[in-house]
Amino acid sequence: MNSEKFSAINMKLLQPSTIAFTCKDFSVSQENFDLYYNDDKSILITQPQPSGEKLADYYKSEAYISHTDSSKSFTDKIYQMVKRFMLKKKLRLLTKQNKREKSLLDIGAGTGDFLALAKENNWQINGVEPNQKARSLAKEKGVFLNNSLEDVKSKFAVITLWHVLEHLPNLEEQIENIKKLLQDDGSLIVAVPNFKSYDAEYYKEFWAAYDVPRHLWHFSPAGIKNLFSKFDLELVQTEALPFDSFYVSLLSEKYKNKSNNFIKAFQIGLQSNLKAKKSGNYSSLIYILKNKPN
């Protein structure tokens, strides 16, 4: 690998750690990346991490569906179907968090579907999406997105990151900046994959939710709690994302066995959810965080 493509990582996050295993970027570059396990923080860290200038290159693929509205393949169709269902769940969760002031910032807004739905339900919306193509698709839906978090100046009752935290470079600096935009009594909603899930354990380096190097960080429930406590944000609620185990297992089967084994993927996804009913370790989890009281 060309070392100029990669950036130095915050060594406080990397130490002490050991290499857990090596993963392949199946969707774009076919390059290999190591995952380091930080025992103190209970997170996995992708190494090496692409630099800011080169990171965008790893998103340049039609396979990266969150930046498109594609329904070409069977997998795409499943993704879009689940997305439509999840939009309604997200809106219900949003409404529970703050019924008094309906101001929302969605970071990593993709093609703007969630913000469009929130707008239809009388939320004052703002969003951030660095991908130009995704911003253009959002604009067609009447959703105008900022390119960078630096462009956002207001404070919000609710801030959401739907499968976005794992993509953020300079993680701790980004969380600090996000916290500044959260009202004192506001809610921060974060959804991320959970490497403690059964489907992650089963597929190991082929687990699609590792998605290196686009996913720079990989979280467990303990990892999320530890990370945000440093910023005086406390975990108040956790919600399951049960559909993720099926979709991720379908992609993982393709990576591991080079075939769309729908039956096997369904079996692993179902088994993961059944085990998670006892352990709480679903394939993906939603974390709701609030500022700690003074």
C-alpha positions in Angstrom: 0.0 0.0 0.0 1.0 3.6 -0.7 1.7 5.1 2.8 0.7 8.5 1.6 -2.9 7.3 1.4 -3.1 6.7 5.1 -3.1 8.9 8.1 -1.6 8.6 11.6 -4.2 7.5 14.2 -4.6 9.0 17.7 -2.3 6.7 19.6 -4.3 7.1 22.8 -7.1 5.2 21.0 -4.8 2.6 19.6 -2.9 1.7 22.8 -2.9 -0.8 24.4 -4.2 -3.0 21.6 -3.5 -6.2 19.7 -4.3 -7.3 16.1 -7.6 -9.2 16.3 -7.6 -10.2 12.6 -7.3 -8.9 9.0 -10.2 -8.0 6.8 -10.5 -7.4 3.1 -12.3 -4.5 1.4 -14.6 -6.6 -0.7 -16.6 -3.8 -2.3 -14.0 -1.4 -3.7 -10.3 -1.8 -3.5 -9.8 -5.5 -2.5 -7.0 -4.3 -0.1 -6.4 -5.8 3.3 -6.7 -3.9 6.6 -5.9 -5.0 10.2 -8.4 -4.7 13.0 -6.8 -3.8 16.3 -8.6 -4.6 19.5 -8.4 -2.1 22.3 -9.2 -4.0 25.5 -9.6 -0.9 27.7 -12.2 0.8 25.4 -13.8 -2.4 24.0 -13.5 -1.2 20.4 -11.9 -2.5 17.2 -9.8 0.0 15.2 -9.1 -0.2 11.4 -5.5 0.1 10.5 -4.1 1.7 8.5 -6.8 4.4 8.2 -7.1 6.3 4.9 -6.2 10.0 5.1 -8.9 12.7 4.7 -7.9 13.3 1.1 -8.0 9.6 0.1 -10.9 8.4 2.2 -13.5 9.5 -0.4 -11.9 7.1 -3.0 -13.1 4.1 -1.0 -16.7 5.3 -1.3 -16.6 5.5 -5.1 -18.7 2.5 -6.0 -22.2 1.8 -7.1 -22.1 -1.0 -4.4 -22.1 1.7 -1.7 -25.9 1.9 -1.6 -26.5 4.5 1.1 -25.2 7.2 -1.4 -27.7 6.1 -4.0 -31.4 5.1 -4.3 -30.5 2.1 -6.4 -32.8 -1.0 -6.6 -30.9 -2.8 -9.3 -30.0 -6.1 -7.6 -32.0 -8.3 -5.2 -29.8 -7.2 -2.4 -30.5 -3.5 -3.3 -34.2 -4.2 -3.2 -34.0 -5.8 0.2 -32.0 -2.8 1.4 -34.6 -0.3 0.1 -37.5 -2.3 1.5 -35.9 -2.4 5.0 -35.0 1.3 4.7 -38.6 2.2 4.2 -39.7 0.2 7.2 -36.9 1.6 9.3 -37.8 5.2 8.4 -41.1 4.8 10.3 -39.3 3.3 13.3 -36.8 6.1 13.3 -39.6 8.7 13.2 -41.4 7.1 16.2 -38.2 7.0 18.1 -37.5 10.7 17.2 -41.0 11.7 18.4 -40.5 10.0 21.8 -37.3 11.9 22.5 -38.7 15.5 22.3 -42.3 16.4 21.8 -41.8 20.0 22.9 -39.2 21.3 20.5 -38.9 19.5 17.1 -35.5 20.5 15.9 -33.3 17.8 14.2 -29.8 17.5 12.9 -29.0 14.3 10.9 -25.3 13.7 10.4 -24.5 11.5 7.5 -27.9 12.1 6.0 -27.3 10.1 2.8 -30.0 10.8 0.2 -32.2 12.6 2.7 -35.1 10.2 3.1 -35.2 10.4 6.9 -35.0 14.2 6.9 -37.7 14.4 4.3 -40.0 12.3 6.4 -39.2 14.3 9.5 -40.0 17.5 7.6 -43.4 16.1 6.6 -44.0 15.6 10.3 -43.3 19.2 11.2 -39.7 18.9 12.3 -37.3 21.7 11.7 -34.5 19.9 9.9 -30.8 20.3 9.2 -28.4 17.7 7.8 -24.8 17.0 6.9 -23.6 14.8 4.0 -20.1 15.0 2.5 -21.0 13.0 -0.6 -22.0 15.3 -3.5 -24.0 12.7 -5.3 -26.1 11.9 -2.2 -26.6 15.6 -1.6 -27.9 16.1 -5.1 -30.4 13.2 -4.6 -31.5 14.8 -1.3 -32.0 18.1 -3.0 -34.5 16.5 -5.5 -36.6 15.6 -2.4 -36.5 19.1 -1.1 -33.8 18.4 1.5 -30.8 20.8 1.4 -27.7 19.4 3.1 -24.5 20.9 4.4 -21.2 19.5 3.2 -19.6 19.7 6.6 -20.5 19.9 10.3 -18.6 23.2 10.4 -21.4 24.7 8.4 -23.9 24.0 11.2 -24.3 26.8 13.8 -27.5 26.1 15.6 -28.2 23.8 18.6 -30.7 21.0 18.3 -33.2 19.0 20.4 -32.2 15.8 18.7 -29.0 14.8 16.8 -29.0 11.5 14.9 -26.2 9.4 13.4 -27.6 6.4 11.6 -24.7 4.1 10.9 -22.4 7.1 10.7 -20.2 7.1 13.8 -18.1 4.3 12.5 -17.2 6.3 9.4 -15.9 9.5 11.2 -12.2 10.3 11.2 -10.8 12.1 14.2 -13.4 10.4 16.3 -13.1 12.1 19.6 -12.7 15.5 18.1 -15.9 14.9 16.1 -17.9 13.8 19.1 -16.8 16.9 21.0 -18.0 19.1 18.1 -21.3 17.2 17.9 -21.9 17.6 21.6 -21.6 21.4 21.2 -24.6 21.3 18.8 -26.8 19.4 21.3 -29.1 21.3 23.5 -28.6 20.7 27.3 -31.7 18.6 27.5 -31.3 17.1 24.0 -31.0 13.6 22.8 -28.1 12.1 20.8 -29.2 9.0 18.8 -26.4 6.7 17.4 -26.9 3.5 15.5 -23.8 1.3 14.8 -23.0 -2.3 14.1 -22.1 -4.5 17.1 -19.1 -6.8 16.7 -20.2 -8.7 19.8 -23.2 -10.1 17.9 -23.5 -13.7 16.9 -23.4 -13.0 13.1 -20.1 -11.1 13.7 -18.7 -14.0 15.6 -19.8 -16.5 12.9 -18.5 -14.7 9.9 -15.4 -13.3 11.5 -13.2 -11.4 8.9 -16.0 -11.9 6.3 -18.6 -10.0 8.4 -19.9 -7.4 6.0 -20.4 -4.8 8.8 -16.7 -4.5 9.3 -16.7 -2.8 5.8 -13.1 -1.7 6.0 -11.7 0.9 5.5 -14.9 2.9 5.3 -15.7 1.7 8.9 -12.7 3.2 10.8 -14.1 2.1 14.2 -16.1 -0.9 15.4 -18.1 -0.8 18.6 -19.6 -3.0 21.3 -22.2 -1.8 23.8 -19.5 -1.4 26.4 -17.4 0.5 23.9 -20.1 3.0 23.2 -20.8 3.6 26.9 -17.1 4.1 27.6 -16.5 6.4 24.6 -19.3 8.8 25.3 -18.9 8.9 29.1 -15.7 10.8 28.4 -17.8 13.6 27.0 -20.3 13.5 29.9 -22.9 11.8 27.8 -24.7 8.9 29.4 -26.4 6.0 27.8 -30.1 6.1 28.8 -31.7 3.6 26.3 -30.7 0.9 23.8 -32.9 -0.3 20.9 -32.4 -3.3 18.7 -32.2 -3.3 14.9 -33.3 -6.9 14.2 -33.4 -6.6 10.4 -29.7 -5.8 10.2 -28.6 -9.3 11.0 -30.4 -10.7 7.9 -29.0 -8.1 5.5 -25.5 -8.2 6.9 -25.5 -12.0 6.8 -26.6 -12.0 3.2 -23.7 -9.8 2.2 -21.3 -11.8 4.4 -22.3 -15.0 2.7 -21.4 -13.4 -0.6 -18.0 -12.4 0.7 -17.3 -15.7 2.4 -18.7 -18.2 -0.2 -19.0 -16.0 -3.3 -22.7 -16.8 -3.6 -26.0 -15.4 -2.5 -27.0 -18.2 -0.1 -30.3 -16.7 1.0 -31.3 -19.7 3.2 -28.0 -19.8 5.1 -28.0 -16.0 5.5 -31.6 -16.2 6.9 -30.6 -19.0 9.3 -27.6 -17.1 10.7 -29.6 -13.8 10.9 -32.4 -15.5 12.8 -30.0 -17.4 15.1 -28.2 -14.1 15.8 -31.5 -12.4 16.8 -32.6 -15.3 19.0 -29.3 -15.3 20.9 -29.6 -11.5 21.2 -32.9 -11.8 23.0 -30.9 -13.1 25.9 -27.6 -11.3 25.5 -28.8 -8.0 24.0 -26.1 -8.3 21.4 -28.1 -7.6 18.2 -26.2 -7.2 14.9 -26.8 -3.5 15.2 -28.0 -1.3 18.1 -29.4 2.1 18.5 -28.0 4.0 21.5 -29.8 7.0 23.0 -27.5 9.3 25.0 -28.1 12.5 27.0 -26.0 15.1 28.7 -25.2 14.0 32.3 -27.0 16.3 34.8 -24.8 18.8 36.5 
